[in-house]
Amino acid sequence: MNEAELIRSRELKIPKGQGFWVFGYGSLMWRPGFDYLEARPALLRGYHRAFCVESTHYRGSPDRPGLVLGLTHGGACRGRVFRVAPGKAAAVARYLHERELITPIYEPRWLRVSTPRGVVQAVAYVVDRQNREYKGKLAEATIVRRIRHARGVSGSNLDYLVNTVRHLDELGVPDGPLHRLLRLVRGQRRN
């Protein structure tokens, strides 16, 4: 299967007349880009977010590749879920496909996500570890260097990290790996 066929095969199939939930763990948390009925804090078990996806479009360039977050196996991930109305479902599914699958780095999966008001089935974009843009567990110094210097069509890689940390703070997620990474990128030491 070539890349275009793989991308096409990963289109979201939403039953006609039904809405759905979307799990955001990176830029979808703070810039969903679609209309939604409600947003809730959410916890996804069995996956964690990591700077493991090379970006040569949104947050980097071919000359200076950046890194964006991917959802990969193990641990847990706090984020947000957004409920999409049935009447908007087809348009939002198309939008998400165009946004998340400019390459086949992500695979949409329906996963159980815990929210303060119960468990929901939500689509989450999980990294495809077989894709060439998947970089695995990189050395911290490599991540810091790339985030400091990369810029793409959506802005700097640093802005992406700052916005993600800001929204984790809004969700009440305690000081964690991304907070530490932001301090390192800014050249700050923890007091």
Secondary structure, DSSP 8 states (H G I E B T S, - for coil): --HHHHHHHT-----TT--EEEEESSHHHH---S--SEEEEEEEEEEEEEEEEEESSSS--SSS-EEEEEEEEEEEEEEEEEEE-GGGHHHHHHHHHHHH-SSTTEEEEEEEEEETTEEEEEEEEEE-TTSTTB--S--HHHHHHHHHH-EETTEEHHHHHHHHHHHHHHTT--S-HHHHHHHHHTT----
